[in-house]
């Protein structure tokens, strides 16, 4: 009887070892295809607030690149030091793109996106650059930014590089995650993103409506961005976590370091992806007052949802200031 029990135990142990050796990311594995282990998001509503950038990163246990660290793949998730998109596994079509990697050492395949027309929200169209991309980044910097971002974030006609289609961060307070592949988001389709914030030459900063500010902007390349007295007080003096504050501290002129808006073939002061996002820092925003602020989702500003807080509202009011406390004559509460 003892021998029988010993044989059963031994058989179970051998079976367990054999099962443990199966690679779940290999063809036939339970989790195939795999692209890494998704980091565990903090519990909803429990994100630390009021912390220094370093202690905030330590609390999250991750590199400042966050999700763009590519589960450990690092900078080459987007950039390719050698060989362009083909050298970075760019896939079909990348080998025929002779301008591959010429801009920002970009390592993702742009071939499906060249010269495409992208509809973002209703009435906002972005004409993506044609190949070679290196010929027009300076005159059409906003569209260049869009095509680079979509090479990962479209997810429909482009290869969704190392992405699983949802944020690694859990939405604070309400829980759950947000989609990261626009072309696969419900309501959207390939290159038609109805449920996204507008970008492009029509997404300009303009005065005179309840949602915008008391300055002027948009128009042609000769139009200068100007701010009215209320906006100067709110955005460039009283609110150091604002990207306008950073802009003002860096000279306050189009083209200055920290300028949050973009050029689209002659139209200036328009919104592009990097107006609101810093793709290199998911958890920390470095403000123009040499202070680091905690943030989420690569947001370019203090962005820390918490019960009773309003840093998220204040970030949106960077541009939608007509609905801010300050523009309504209230100085309290601020961020």
C-alpha positions, 0 to 999 in steps of 0.5 A: 500500500505504501509503495502504491501511495509513493508511486502516485505521489511521484507520478503527480510530481512528474506531471506537475513539473512537465506542466510547469515547463509548458510555455504559455506564450508559445504556439499551443500555450494557454495564453498564446499569443503573449506580449509580456505580463501586464503589470498589476494596476493600483486598486481604484481610488487608492493612488497616492496623492501629494507625493514627490515624483520619486516616491510616486514611482516607487509606489507604482513600482515601475520605470517612468516610461510606464507602459511605454517600457514595453514590458521591459523591451524599453525604448526600442518598443518605438525606436530602432537604433539600427535598421529602421522598422525592419530592424525592429520587426516592423512587418509587411511593407516596412522593407519597401519604405526607404525612409524607414527610421529617418525620423526619430529613428522610428522603428514601427511600420508607417507604410500603411499610413502614408498619405491617409486621411484620418477622421478624428471626432466629427469635422476634424480631418488630419492628412497624414504625411507621405513618404519619405517622412523625412521631407516634411516633419518641420512644416507639418510637425503636428501630422508627423506626430499623429502618424508616429503615434498611430503606427502603434495606436491605430491597431487596425491597419497597423501592427499594435506594437507590444500592446494589449489594447487597454491601459496598464493603469486602472481608472481611478475611482471608477475602476476598469481600464481604457482602450488604447487601440483607436481603430478597435475601440467601439464606435471607431473604425480604421482611421475613423475615430469618432470617439476621440479628442480632436487633433489637427489643423481645425483643432485650434485654440480660439476665443469667444466660446464658453469652452475656450479661453480669453486669448486668440490663436489658430490661423496661419503661420503669421498668427501669434498666440496671445493670452488675455489678462485672465488667462495670463493670471490663471495659466502662466502665473497662478498654476505652475502645473499648467503646460502654459506655465512651462511654455511661458517660462521658456520664452512664451513664443511659438517654437520655444521649448515647452510650446504645447501646440503644433503646426499643420502645414502652415496652420499653427496653434493646433492640438496634436497628440503631444499637446496633452501627452508626454510619451516618455513619462507616464507617471511624472510631469516636469513643470516649468517651475522645476517641480515634478508633479504626479500624473497618469496616462502620460498626461502633460500636467498634474493629473491625479484623480482623487476623491474631492480633488480637482487636478484633473479638472484643472488639467482640462482647463488648460484649454477649456478655461471658460468653465474654470473656477478662475474664469468664473471669478473664484480663486478657491478651490484651485489645484 
